[in-house]
Amino acid sequence: MAAPPPMPPGSGGSRPPGPPPPTMMAMPPRPPPTSLPQQPMQPPTTQFQQMSFQPPAMPPGPPSGPPSGRTSASSASMSIPRPPTGPPTMPPTSFSSMPPSGPPSMPPTSFPSMPPSGPPTMPPTSFPSMPPSGPPSMPPMMPPPAAGAQSAPGGHPPSHSASMPMPMPPHPGNMPMPPHPGNMPMPPHPGNMPMPPTMPDPEAGGFAHSNGSDGHNGAGPPASAGLFSIPENDNPGQGSYVKSRRYPSQSYEFEKASSPSVPQMQPVPPGAQQAPIAGGAVSPSPTKLGDPRLRRLSSNALVPQGVSVNLMADRNVLPPKPAAGVKPPLSEQYERCNVSKRIMRSTLTAVPETPKLLSNARLPFALHVHPYATDPNLPVIDHLTITRCKVCRTYINPFVAFVQGGGSWRCNLCGRLNPLPQDFDYNRLTGEMIDRTSRPDLIQPSVEFIAPPEYMVRAPQPCTYIFLIDVTAAAIANGSVDLICQTILDELDHITGDARTRVAFLTFDTNIHFYNLAASLAQPQMMVMTDTEDPFLPHATDDLLVNLAESRETLLRELPRTVRSSPRGQAALGPALQAARQIIGNVGGRLSVFTTTLPSIGVGSLKMRDDASQRSGDKVHALLKTQTDFYKAYSVDASRAQLAIDVFCFNGDYADIASLNDLPRYGGGTLYHYPGFNAARPACQTQVQKDLSRYLTRPLALEAVMRLRTSKGVVMNGFHGNFFLRSQDLLALANVSPDNGYTVQLTLDDKLGETAPFVYFQAALLYTASDGTRRIRVHTMALPVVKTLHEIYAFADAEAITGLLAKLAVDRTVNSKLADARSALSNFCIDTFKSYRKDVLGSEPDGQLLTPDSLKLLPLYINALLKSSAFRSDAQVSADERAYQMSLIKTLPLNELMIAIYPRFYSLHDIAENVGVRDSRNRLPMPPQRQLSAERLVRDGIHLLYSGDGVYLYLGPHTPPELMDQFFGVQSQAELEPEYGPLPRCESDSNIRMRNIIKGLRGLISRYQVLHVITDRSPLRAKFTNMLYDDKTVQGPSYWEFLNVVQKGLQ
C-alpha cells in the first residue's frame, strides 16, 4: 500500500532561533553554547603545579613552589601568565535579576495558599485553600454537530480483516459510516494518549497555548527544553507562588491498566449533545439523574448519606493495610482510563462545581505529581502521528470524543473540535493501516513518544557528569574520600549514559585541583590552583572533560592516596563550583558535590551559627534562612545551562544545610545528608554505598521541561519541589529522576457547570533520555464534578491533604515562625471539622467528634507531623537536621513522604504463616500495621518500626530464648551485634521471613535505611519511643489529647 500524503505542517510552524543563552553571573559573555576555551589560559601571577600520578616515585618532601600549592616528584612548578581578560569574580551576596527566594511572606496565623483577593478567606487561624474566583480562561466549547450529521458512537472506522486493507480516505471527514452505530468497538483498554503534531513545543522546545504559540503567549520565540533563554524576571523556585489562568496539569507515575471488556455502544439520538467518554467514543449528555459514567451508590448522590465516624468512640482508626488513596466516584470503564495514583494523586477526588463550594469545604485542592516514576510497562511510540489540540495543545487521550464519522475529535480539556491528521490511522513502520482500538495513545493512560526533530532546538547532548569532591582533613579522616572514589569506580561500567558519556573530576580543600585526563597521557595529571579569588581553567576543556572510558580507573584508585599526603582544614567550595561551571559550559549535565567541611574560603563562605538557644521558639526560622545568595544565584545560572546539582553532605559538625540546599533547589537536584558519618562503621558505609550506587545508575531525564494543563475553570496558584519556574505553568528541570516529586496547588476561577461533568488533567514531560533520544511522556487523569459538600468530603484524600499541609507548613516556618506553622496545622483540623458539622451534619451530639470516613486519619497524621523533626519545638533538633527534613518534605513523592510522616509499625512475633513469603504472583504479604503507641508493645515480643530515616527492630526485655533463636539464631540479646550491626542471618523460617519483610519495606523508599537493633539498654531507645507519635511525649500531646483539643475548638 502506498504511504499516505505527508501531514500538513502544524499550526506552530518552524521555530525561529532563540536568543543566545544568558551568561553566568561572574563569568564573561560566552560564545555559542558549545564554544569553550580550547587553549590553556596563562595567568600572570598564580602558580600551578602539574603532577603525574606515579605514586611509587612520589617523595615525602615539601613542595618546591609556594607554600599554598601541591607538589609531585614528577613535575616542576611553572608560572603561567593570566590572559588579559579574565572572568570577573562572582558577586557573593546578591543576585539582581531574581526576586526574593521562596513564596511571599504569609500572615502570622494562617497558611496562605492563594492570592490575597478572592472569595471569603478562612478564619485567621486556618489554611486558606484557594485563590480568588475569576472569569474563565478557556475558549467556549464548540457547538455539537447538527442533527443528521454523520457520526459514529464509537468514533472508529469499521474494522477490516488483514486480507481486505482499508484504503486511506482522501479527507478525514469522508470516513465511511459504519453499518450500525451500535456496532462500534470500544478500545480494549481505556488509556489512550496520542502524540503531538509536528510543531515546536516546550515538550520539544516550548508548549503551545490557546493563541497557537508555544510557551510565551505568542510573544517572542518559545522556550526550549534544549538550549533556551530565560527572561530576567523569571521566578525561580521551590514553592513558587503564581496565579495562572492557563491550562494547568500535572505528572504522575505509570501503571499499566488492564484491558476492559468491550461494551456495546447505543446509537446517539438525533440532535443529542455529544459528550466524550473513555476510549474516544461518543455518548449523549448526562441525564438529570446523573452521568452513567459516575459510580453512584444511591439514586441522587455519589455516596450514601450520613457516612461519618466518631473519633472519640474508637481511637484505633488505622486500617491494617496502608491507605491506598480514595477511589474517585467513576464507572469501572472510566476508572481503568485514569492514571495510577502513584503518578498523580489529588487532594479532592471529586471536584467542587463552584469556587464558593470549594471555599466552604475548607479543604485544599492540589495534585501530587510523580512525572518520571519507573514503569516497565510504559508504551513507547515511535511509529504513529502525534496528535494535539490546536487550541490548548492537549495530547489526544482516552477521554476525547470522535465525531463527524471519526474524521474529527473533540478535545476533552477545552472542547475544541479538531480534524484528525490524514495519517492518523497509518503505521509509518509497517506501512499498513491500524485499528484505533490498538493505538497505545488511545488505550493507555500514560504513554511516551519518541519526539521528532521539530521538538528539538539543538541535538540531544550526551550525559555529562562532573564529580566535585571535598578532600579536606575532615573528609580524609571520616573516610568519605576513599568510599566515594571506590563506589564511583565500582559503578563506572553501569553509570547512566551511552558511548558518548563524558566525565570530569575536581577536588578541593583550600585550593582547587584539576585533573588532566587526556588519552595521550600515560597517567592523569593533577594541577593545583591556589588562586581561589578568580579561578580559571588551566588546560583545554577537552582534556578535563573526557569520554568515560579514558583514564578513569587510575585516577580513582590513586586519588585518595595523593590527597592524603598534605591535608588541609578549610574548604573553598564556592571557587570550586565556579571552576566546574567553566568546564561544563552550556553543554549541561549533572554536577555531583561531595562536601564535609563548612565552606570558609572565597565566595560562598559560611559561618557557624547553630546556637542551641535558637533551635526553638521564635528564632528557629532565622537558622533556616540562607547566609548568602551565592548558592541560589549559582543554581539558577546552572539551570539555564541545563546543569543540575546534587549535594552529598558528610558533615561531623555544622554544615549549614539551609544554605547548601539552594544548590539542588533550583535545578531539579537532590540533597543527601549523612550527619556524623564514619566509614569505619559498617552501617554508615553500607548506606552511602547503596545510595550512591542507585544515584549513579538510576534512570535520568536530561534537559527536561514539564507543562501542566487542566480543564477550563481550574487554574494553578502554587508549586512545590526542586525546579525553576520558567513561566506561569512551565517547570524547567535540568534533571529529573524517579526520586523527584512535585506538588501543584489548584483553585477554581469559574463555575464548571452542567456541561462539564468531569475535570481533566494532563502533564507532559519533554526530556532527553540517557541514550540520546528526545522523548515526551504524557499522563492524563479525569475527576468528576460534584455539587454538594457531602460529596466533596466523602471523596477527600487524607494522605494527599496531609502531604500538602506539610509543604505549606515548611513555607510558613521559613517565612514566619515555627509556632505559626504548628498553630495552622492544628487549626486546619478544627476548621475542616467545624465546616463539616455545620454544613453537612447540621448538628452534633455532645461528646462526639464526627468526621467523614475519608478524613478519619487526618488528626492522626497531623498530630504525628507536629512531633516530627521538622516541626518539633524543642532544642534537641539541630538546625541541619530540621533543614534537611524540610527539604525532604518539599521534594519526596507522596508515598515516601507519608512513611516519613507516619512510620509503619508491625509486630513480628505473632505474624501469620503466609506473611513474609512471596506468593505465586510474586506479592509479599505484610503483617497488619499498628498505631504508633506503646500500648502495642509486648514485653516478650519483637517489633519493627520503619520510618523515613531507618529500620528499628525493638526487642522486648523479656523476649524468650526460643524466640531469639528463631529470629536471630542466638539465645540472648547480649549475643547480638551493637545497634548498628548487621542483621544476623540463619536458615530458620522466622529469620527468612523477617529479612524478606525488611527488604520489602526498604523497596518503598529510594534511599537506603540503616537497620537498628534496639533493646531497653540501647542509647537509641529514646529515639524509638519518641517515634511512637500516638503517645504523649515532651514534643507534644498524645493522639487522644489532640482529639480533645480539636473537639474543644469546635465548641
N, C-alpha and C positions, 0 to 999 in steps of 0.2 A: 504494500500500500504506500502510496506516495505520502510524503510528510506534508502536514498542513501548511498553509501560508504562514509566514512569520508573524509574530504577535506585534500589533501596533505599538509604537512607543508609548511609555507611561506618561501620565499627565505631568510628572515632575520634570521630564526632560533630562538632559545631561547637566550635571552639576558644574558650575564654574569653579575653577580652582580657588580654594580658600586662602586667606591671608597667611603669611608665614607664622609659625608658632611663636608665641611670646617668649622673650628671652628670660632667663632666670635672673632674679634679683641678685646682685652681687657678681654677676658674670657679664662680660661684654657681649654685644649682639653676636649671634651665631649666624654662619652661612646657612644654606638649606639644610634640612633635617639630618641628612646623612654625612654632612661635611664635618669632619673632626680633624683636629691637628694631626698631621702625619709626620711631622718632624719634631725631634726633641727640642723643648724650649731651653733657652740659655739664660739663666738668672745671673745677675752680676755679682751678687754677694752671698747667696745661700750655698752652703757646701752640701754636696751629695756624695754618698759613698755607695758604690756598686759592689755587691758581694755575690759571688757564685756559691751555690750550695755544694761545697766539698768538705763535709764535716770532718773527715779524718785529718785534714790539713789545717783546721782552724786553731790558731794559737789562743791561749788563755790571756794573753797580754792586753793592755789597754789600747783603745783606738788611737790611730795616728792623727786623726783630724781633730776638729773642735770637740770640746767635751760633750756637747749635746748630740753628736752623731753616733751612728753604729759603725762597726768595722768588720772586716773579714780579712783573713790572711791572704786571700787570693785577689784582693782588689786594693787599689790605692785611691786616695781622695783626689777629687778633681773639682775645680771651680768652674761652674757653668754660668756664663753671663745671662741675666734675665732679659727676655725680649723687651723692646721699648714700650710695648702696650700690653701690660699685664692686666689680669682681671682685677677690678676693684674689690675691696673687702665687702662681704655681705653685711648689711646693717644688722646688728644683733637684736634690736628691741622693737622694730616697727615693721609694719607691712602696709604701706599706704593704700594699696589698691583693694584691701579687704575690709569688710565690715567686721565688727567685733565678733569673736567666735561664740558659737552656741546660740541657742534660741534667745529671744529677748527676755529681759528680766520679768519676773512674774510677781503678782501681788503676794503679800506675805502669808495669806491663809488659804489659797486655792490653787489648783493645777490649771493654768490657762492652757487649754489645748486649742485655742481658737483666737481669731482677731477680736479686738475689743468691742466692735459693734456687732449687732445682730439680735437674734431673738433673746428673750429674757434670760439673763445669766443665772447661774446656780447660786445657792446661798453662799455667803462669803467664806465658808469653811469646807467647801467641797470641790470636786473636779468638774469644771465646765467641760462638756463633752462635744461641743460642736461650734463652728463658726457661724456668722450671720447668714440669714437666708438672702436670696437674691434672684434675679431673673435667670431663666435657663440659658445655658450657653450653647446647647446643641441645636442644629437646624431642625425644622419641623419634619416629621415623618412624611414620606411620600404617600400620596393617596393610594388606596387599594386599587387593584386593577378593575376596570369596568366589568359589569356583568356580561357574561358571554365571552370574555377574553379567554384565550387558550391558557389553561393551567393544568397542572397535574398535582394531586395531593402529595405524592412522594417527591416531586421535583426532579425525577431521574428519567432519562430516556429508557425505552423498553430494552430489556436485556436481549442479547443476541448470542447465539452459540459461536463456538470458535470457527465453525465452517461457514458462517454467514457474517462476516465482519460488517459493522455498520459504517457507511461512508461518512466522511466529515461534512457536517452541514455547512453550506456557504455562509450562513449568518446565524448567530446564536439565537435569534428569535424565531428561526424556522425549524425548531426541533419538532419532530413528528409527535402528534398527540397519541398517548397510549390507548389501547383499545378500550380500557375501562379504568377510570381514575382510582378505583379501589384496589387495583392490582399492582400498584407501585410498591416495590420492595423497600423496606426500611434498612438503612445501613446496619450491618450485623453488629457493629459496635459503636455506640454513640460517643465519639470523642474526636470529631473532625476539626482539623485546623489547617488551612491552606497556606501556600507560600505567597509572599507579597509580589506585586508586579515589578517588572524590571525598571526600577527608578531609584534614584538616590534616596537614602534614608539613613537616619542615625541608628537604625538597626543595620545600617550599611554605611552610613555616613551621617544621616540626620533623619529623624522621623518626620513624616509629612502630617499636616494638620488640615483643618476644615477649609483653609484657604488654598490648599493644594501644595503648599511649600513644606519643607522638611525642617522642623526644629526651631525655626526662627520667625514664625508668623509672616513669612514672606519677605522679611527684611534681611537682605544680605544672604550669603551662602549658608547652607545648612551646616550644623555641627557634624563633626566626623568622629567616628569611632576609631579611626586610624590616627592620622596626624591632623589635629584640629586646633583651632584658635578659640580661646575662651575670653569672653568680654571681661573688661576690667571690673565691672560691677557684679560679677557672678557671686552668688552666695555659697561659700564653701560650707560643708559641714555635716556634723553629726547632730541630729536633732534639729536641722534647719527648719525654720518656721515660715511657710509660704502659703498664701492662698492662691489657688489656681481655678480658673473657670474653663480649663480644657479637659481633655479626656484623660482621667487618671487610669491607673491599672495597678497590677502587682505581679509578683512572680512567685513561683511555687516549686514544689518537688514533683517528681514524676512517678506515677504508679499506673501500670498497665491495667486498664479496666477490662472486665470480662465481657464477652460478646453477648448482647441481649438477644432475646428472641425477636423474630421479625414480625411485628404486628401488621394486621391488615388495616390500611387506612380507609376511612369512609370518604365518599365524594363530598366535595365542598358545595354547599347550597349556592345557587346563583346569587351573586351580589353580596355574599358574606364577606366580612372583613378578614383579611389574611393575617395570621399571626405565626411567627416561627416556632417550630418545635424541634426537638433533638433529631439530629440526623439530616437536617436540611429539608424536612417535609413541611407541608402546609396544613394548617388546621383552622377551623373557624375561631373567631374571637371568643373569649371566655363568656360563659353564660352568667346569669345573675347569681346563681348558687355557687359559682366559683369555677376556676380553671381545672379541667381534669388532670392537668399536669401536676397539680399540687396534691400532696398526700394529706387528706383530711380525715380526722378521727371522729368528727361529728358533722351534721349537715350544714351548719352555719359557721363553724370555726375550724381553724387548723389544729387545735388541741382541745381536749375536754376541759370544761370549766372547772375551776376550783382545785387545781393540782398544786398544793402547797405543802411545805414541810415545816414542822415546828421544831426549831433547833434547840429549844430549851427542854424538849421532852427526851431527846436522844442525842448525845454528843458523838456517838460513833457513826459519823456520816461518810467516812471514807470508804469507797467501794473496794472490793477485793482485788479488782484489776484496775490498773491505771486508767484514768479518764481518756477516752479517745476523741473527745470533742462532741459537740451537739450535732446530730444529724439534721440537716435542713429539711423543711417540710416539702419535699419534692417527690414526684412519682418515681417509681423504680427506673423507668427509662431515662428520665432527666438526671437522676442520681448517678447513673452509670456514665453520663456525659460529663459530669463535673470532675474537676481536677482533684487530686488527692489532697487531704488535709495536711500531709507532710510538706506539701509545696506551698499551699496558701490556706490560711485559716482566718476567718472573720470573727470579730467580737460579737457580731449580731448575724445569725444565720437566717433571720427574717428581717428585711429592711423596712423601717417605717415609711409610710406613704408620704408624709409631710415633714418639713423641718420642725414644726411645732410639736408633732408627735414624738420626734426624736428628742427634743428638748425636755418634754415632760417625762420621758422614760428615765432620765438621769443616768443613762448608760453611754459610754463612749463608742464610737464607730471607727474601727480601724481594721487593717489587714496585716497579718504577719506573713511575710513573703520569704521563701527559700528558693531563689531562682536557679541555682546550679547544683541542686541535690543530685546525688548519684542515682541513676535509674538504668539498669541494664536492659530494660525492655523499651526504652525510648526509641521510637522510629526515626530514622534519619532519611530524609527525602532529598534526592538529587536529580530526579527524572521527571518531575511534574512542575507545572507553571505555578509560581507564587501569585496568589490572588488576594487582592486587598481592596477595601472600600476606597472610593475615590475622594470621599469627604473626610472621614475621620481616620483613615489609614488602618482600620482594623483588619486583621487577617481573617480569612474565611474560616469558619469553625463549626462545630456540631450544632450550634443553635441558630444558624441562619435559615432563611426560607427561600426555596427556589420557586420562581414564578414565571409566567409567560412561557409555559411549556418547557421549563427547565433552562431557558436561554438567559435568564437574569436571576439575581439573588438579592434579597433584601438584607442589609446589614442589621444585625441584632443590637448594635450599640447606638447608632444614630438614625436608623430607619431608612437610609438612602437606598434607592434601587440602582443596582449596578449590573451592567452587561457582563456576561462571562467571557473570558478570552476565548478565541476560536480554537485554541489548542488545549482547552481545559480538560477534555476527555482523551488526551493523547499522551502516550508514554514515549518520551524522547529517546529512551534507551532501546526499547524493543521495536519502536515504530508501529505499534499497534494501538487500537482504541482500548480504553479501560472502562470498567464498570465503576460508577461513582461510589457504589457501596463498598468498594475495595480501596478507595483512596485513604491513605493514613490520615490526611488532614481533615477528613470528614468522619472518621471513626475513632479518633484518639483525642483525649483532652489535652495532651502535651505532645508536641512534635518538634523536630529540629530539621531545619533546611540547610543545605549547602548553598551559601549565598553566591549569586552570580557576580561578575565584575562590577555591575552597577552599584553594588553595596560596598565598594572599596574606594577609599581616597588614595591609598598607597598600597603597595604589595604587602601582604602579611609578613610581619617581622619574625625572625627566629626567636626562640626562647633565650633570653639573655639574663644571666644571674651574676650578681656581684656579692661576694661574701666579705663583710667588714667585721673584723674580729678584734676584740679588746685583748691586748697582751700585757696589761699592767701586772704589777706584782701580785695584786689580789686575784686576778684571773688565773695566773700561773699557780698560785698557792691552792686555790679551791679545785683545781683540776679541770676547769671548763675548757681551756685551750686544747688540751690533749683529747678530751672527749669529743669536742666539736670537729676537730680535724679527722679523727678516726671514723666518726659516724658519716661525715661527708664522703670520705674515701670509700667506705663500705657501700654507699648508695649511689656512687657516681655512674655505675652501669645501669641503674634503674631510675635515674633522675628524669623528671618530666621533660619531654622535648623530643627532637629528632636529630638527624645527622647535622643539622645546621646550628645546634645549640652552642652558645658561647658562654664563657665564664671568665671572671676576673677575681683576684684576691687582693685585699688590702688589710693591713693590721695597723694598730695604733696604740701608743702609750702617750708619752709627752711629744713624740714625733709621729710622722706618718710614714709607713713602709709600703712601697710599691714593689711589684714582682713582675719582672720581665719574663714572660712565658713563651717567647718566640721559639718556633720549632727548630730553628737553626742552632740554638744553644744546646750544649750538652747538659747543662744544669741550669735551672732557673736562677735569675739574678735578683737580688734584693737591693733596693735603692731606698735610702733613708732621707727623708726631707725634714729638716729642722725648722724651716720657716712655716710656722702654723698660722701666721697672721695673713698670709697671702699665698695659699697653696696653688701649685700649678703642676702640669703633667711633665715628668722628667723624661719621658720616652714616647715614641709613637704609640698612638692608641691601639693599633693593630697588634702590637707586641704585649700590651697589657690586657687586652680583651681578646681571647683566643678561642679557637674551637675546643670543645670539651675534652677531646681526646689528646690534646697536646700538653705534655709536661706536667700533668696533673698529679700523678702518684708521687713523684719525687718531692714536689713541693709540700704536699700534705704530710708526708712522712717526716720530713726534716724540719718543717716549720716550728713545731713545739720545742725541739732541742735548740734551734737557733735563737729564738726569742728568750729562752730561759737563761741565756748566758749573761744578759745585762738587764734585769727587770727594773722598771721604773714605776713610781707610785701614782702618778697623775695621768689623767685621760684627756686627750684632745679630740673628743667625739665630733664636735662641730666642724673643725677643719677637715677631718677625715670624710665627713659627709660631703663637704664641698668638693673634695678631690674625686670621690666616687661619682658625683654628678657630672663632672667634666669627662670622666671616662665613658659613661654610657650615653652622653649627648641626648639626642632626641630619638634614639632607637627604641627606648622603653624597655621594660622587663621587670625584674624584681631585685630589690636590694635587701639583703638579709643582714641585720645588725645584731651582733652579739656583744653585750656590754655587761661589765661587772662593777666598775668604779664610777662614782659620781663625776660627770664631766666638770673639769675645773680649768681648762686651758682654752683660750681662743673664744670664738663665737659659740654661743650655746652653753656657756659656763653656768653651772647651777650651784646653789649654796645649800648647806644642811639647814633644814627648817622644821624637822619633825620634833616638835616640842610636845611632850606628854600632856602639858597643861592646855594645849589647843586641840586635843583629839576629841573632845566632847563639847557639848554646849554650842553657843553661837559662833564659835571660832572655827568650826570644822570646815566650812566652805572655803576659808582662806587657804587651807592646805590643799584644796582641790583645784585651786587656780594655778595656771602655768606661771612660771617665773619669767619667761622670756617668750617673745613672739617668733624667735628664730625657727623653732621646730615647726610651727604652723606655716610660716612663710615657705620654708623648705619643702614641706609636704605638698602644699598647693602647687608650687612650681613643678615638683616632680610629677604630680598628677597630670599636669598639662603636657608633659613629655611622655605620658603613658608608663610611668615608673611607680610601682607600688613598693611600700616599705614595711617590712615585718621586723619586729623587735623581740629579741630573746634577752631577758634580764636575769642575771645570776648573782644578784647583789647579796652581800652579807649584812651590810648596813643600809642606811637610807639611800634610795636611788632616784627619788622624785618621779615616780610612775606618772603622776598627774601631768608633768611637763613632757616626758618622753612619749606619752600616749598620743600627742599631737602628730607624731611621725606616721603611724598607721592610720590615723583617723580620717584624713582627707584623701587618701589614695586607695582605699579598699584593702588595707593591710590588716595584720593581726598582731596582738600583743601576747607574749608568753612571759610568765613570771615564775621564778623559782627562788623564793626567799630562803636564805640560809643554805644555799647549795653547797654540797660537799661530795665530790666524785668518789671519795673513799667509802661512802655509804652505798651499798648495792641498790637500795630503793631509789635514791636520787639519780644514780647513774642509769638505771633502767628507765625511769620516767623520761629523762632527756633523750635517751636513745630512741624510745618509742615515738615521742612527739616529733623529734627531728626527722626520723625516717619517714613518718607519714607526711610531714611537711614537704619533704623533697620529692616524694613520689606520688602524691595525690593529684587528681586531675586539676588542671589550671586553665582558666579562661583569661586571655590577654586582650588589651585594647578594647575593653567592653564598654557599652552603654546600655542602659535599660530604660525603657519608656513604659509608663503605666497609663492605661486607658480604662474609662468606665462609661456607663450609660449616662444619658442626659439627666441632669439634676444632681449628680453626685460629683463632688469636687474634692481635691486634696488640700489639706492645710497644714501638713507637718510630716517630717520624715525622721527616722531613727536608724542609725547604723554608721558604718565607716564608708564614706563616699564623698564625692564632690558634686554639688548640685549645680549643674551647668545651666539649666533653665528651670522653669517652674515645675516641670514634670519629667525632666531628663536627668538621670543619675549617671555621672561619669565614674567608671570603675576601672582603674588601671589593671587590677587583677580581681578575679572572682574565683573562689574555691567552694567546694561543698560545705565548708565550715562557716560560710558567711550568711547571716540572716539580716533582714531589713523589715522595718515596720512603717506603714503608711497610715497616717491619720486622715479620716474622711469626714465629710459632713454633707448635708443636703442644702442646696440653694434654690430648690424649686419642688413643687408637688410632683410626684412621679406619675400619678393619675391612673385612670381606668385602663388606658391603652398600653400601659407598661406593667404587666403583671410580674415581670422579672427585672432584676438589675443584673447587668453583665459586667465582668471584669476581665481584662486581658493584659498580660505582661509579655513583652518581647525583649529578649536579651540578645544583642548582637555582639559577637566576640570572635577573636582569633583563637582557634584551638592549638594545642601544642604541636600538632602535626602540620601546621601552616595553613589549614583551611579556614575560610571565613564562614561562620555559621550563625543561624538565627534560631533561638529556642523560644517557643511560643506556648503559653498556657492560657486557658480560658475557663471561667467559672461563672455560674449563674446562681442567684439567690432570689427567693420570692419576695414580693412586696406585700405587706400586711397593713391593716387599718386600725388595729386595736393595741392598747398597751399590754393586754394579756398575752397576745401572740408574740409581742416583742420579748417580754420577759421569759416566756416559755422556751424560746429558741436562742437565748443569750448563752454565750460560751464563757464559763467562769475562768478557765485556764487562759484563754486569749485575752480576756479583760485584765486578769492579773498581770500578764506579761506587759501589757501596755501601761498599766499603773506603775509598774516598777520602773519603766523607762521615764515616765513623767516625773516620778519621784527623784530620779537621778538629776534631771534638769533642775528641779526645784532646789535640791540640796546644793548644787554647784552655784546657782544664781541667787539663792536667798539664804535660807537657814535649814539645817537638818531638822529642827523642831517643826518648821512649817511643813516639810515633806511628811514627817510622821503624822502630824495632825490631819493633813489632807488625806492620807491613806485611811485613817480611822473614820473620818467624816464621810468618805465616799460610801462606806457600808451603811452608815446611818441615813444619808440622803437617798440612796437607792431603795432601801427597805421602807423608808417613810413614803416614798412615791408609790411603791407597790401597795402598801397598806391603804393609802388614801385613794388612789385612782383605780385599783383593781379589786381589793378586798372590800373596801368601804369601811370596815371596822375590824378590830382585832381584840379578842378576849384578853383580859389581864393575865399576865404571867406567861404569855406565849410570844414567840418570835417567829412569825410565819414568813417564809421566803419561797420564791419559786423553786421547784425541784432543780432546775438548771443552775441556780445560783447558790445552792446549799453549801458548796465548798468554798465560796468566796471569803467568808470570815476566817476559815481555817487557813487559807493561803495568805491573807493579808496579815494575820497575826504572826505567821512564820516569817513573812517578809520584813516585818518590823524588828525581828530578832536576828536577822542576817547581818553579816559583817558590813554590808554596805550601809545599813540604816540603824545599827545599834548606836546608842548614845553614850556608851562607856568609853573610857580612855584605854582599854586593853587592845582596841583595834588600831593598828598602826596606820599612818597616813598612806603608805604604799599599799597595804592590804585593802583599805577602803577604796582607793582609786582603782585598783585592779578589779575588784568585784564590780564596781560600777561600769568599768569598761566591758566586762563580760555581759552584764545586763543589757547594755546597748547593742551588742553585736551577736549574741548567741541566737541560733534558731530557737523557736518557741519550745520544741520538745526537749532540748537540752536545758533551756532556761528554767523550765518548770521542775526539773530534777534538782537544779541548784537552789530553787526557792523552797521546795518541799521534798526533801530526800525520800528515797524508797527505804522502807523498813520491813524486815522479814524476820521470822523465827525459823531456824533450820533444824532444831532438834525434833520437830514434830511434822516434818513435811511428808506429803503423800508419796506413795511408791513411784508414781509416774513423774513427779516433779524432778527437774534437773536431768532428764533423759529425753533426747530428741525423738520425736515420733516419726511415723512413716513419711510425713510431709516436711520433715526437717524443721519442725517447730519445737521450741524449747519451752515446756510448761514451767511456770514460775510459781513460787509459793504465794498465798494471798498476802497483799500488803497490809500493814497495820499502821495505825496512827502513831505519831511520834510522842509517846508518853511512857514514863517509867512504869505505868500500870501494866504495860505489855511485856515487861521484862520478867523473866523467870530465873530465880537464883541458881537453879541447876540446869540451865539451858544455854544454847548458843544462838546469838542474834547477829544479823547482818544489816548494816546501815550503809546505803550507797548515796553519796552526795556529790555535788559538783567538784569537790576537791579531794576525794579519797574514798576508799572502801574500808569500812570499820567492822571488824569481827569482835564482838563483845562476848567474853566467856564469863558466865555467872560464877560467883565464888564457890558454889557447891556443885560444880559440874562433876558428875561421877566419872571414875576412871574408865569404865567401859564406853562411855560416850566420847571421852577424849581419844580412846583407842580407835573407835570407829571413824572419827572425823580427821584425826591428826596422826594416828599411829604412835602416840605416846600415852603414858599413864597419868601424867600430871601436867599442870600449867607451867611448872618450873622447867620442864624439859623443852619448852618451845623457845624459838629464837626471840630476840628482843622485838619490840613492837614494830620495827621497820623491816624485820627479817622476811624472807620469802615464805610462802605458804608451803607447809610440808606436803609431800606427795607420797601417797601409798595406794595400794590397789584395792582398798576397801570400797564398797559401793557408796557409802556416805561421803567419803573423800572425793570420789569422782564426781558425784552429783553436786557437791559444794563448789568444786572448781568449775564445773560447767555453768552453774548459776552466776558465779563471779565473772566468768568470761563473757557470758551473755549480757550482763549488765554493763561491762566495760565497752561493749559494742554500741551502746546507746549514745555515748559521748565521744567526740572526736579526740579529746585529749586523754592521755593515759592517766589512770587513777591509781595512786600508790595504796597498797594494802597495809593496814594497821591492825595488829592483833592486840586487843586491849583486855586487861584484867582489872580487878579492883585496885591493884597496886601500880598500875601504869600511869605515867605522867599525863598521857593523853585522855585519861578517863574524864577529866573535867571538860575537855573539848567535846567528847562524845555526849555527855549529859547535856551540854549546852545546845546540842542539835536536837534534843527532844523538845521541839518547839511547842508542843501542846501543854507542857508543864510550866509552872511558874518558876522564873529564874531572875537573876539580878538584871537581866536585859529587858524584862517586861512581864506582863501578866500571863496567866495560863489561858488556854483556849476558852475555858468556861468563864473565867473572869472577863475576857474580851467580849464574849457574848452578852454578859450583863452590862458592860459599858455601852454596847450597841443598843440594847433594849432601853436603857435609861435615856439614850439620845433620842429615841423615837418618842419618848414621852415629853 
